[in-house]
Amino acid sequence: MSLSNSKPGKLFYSIGEVARMFNVNTSLIRFWEKEFDIIKPKKNKKGNRLFSQEDVDNFFIIYHLVKERGYTLQGAKEKLRQNKDETLKDIEIVKTLKKLKQFLLDIDQDF
């Protein structure tokens, strides 16, 4: 299950691609990588970070907690440590509700 809107079947993403997915600067991606031990990119021979789908999904969780829910970094770390599964369920509910809202707005525009 992929939480983000990444490309299905793609194995690795560059730091630029991940930053564009979340509309943030690459410096924030590097910062979150250092702050959250659930982000573990591979590095190629040049030293460029290559993020897996799991890393991207973890960025989505961090983004949701910090940017959308207003958690501090420490609060987000504690939430992930205490109950990552519950947080994933909450995120899925929020995504479903957002899709439903957009669907209803689209229907309203048709009338």
Protein Blocks (a to p, Z undefined) as FASTA:
>chain_A
ZZblcdehiabdcfklmmmmnopafklmmmmmmmpmkbccdddfkopacddfklmmmmmm
mmmmmmmnopafklmmmmmmmommlmmmmmmmmmmmmmmmmmmmmmmmmZZ
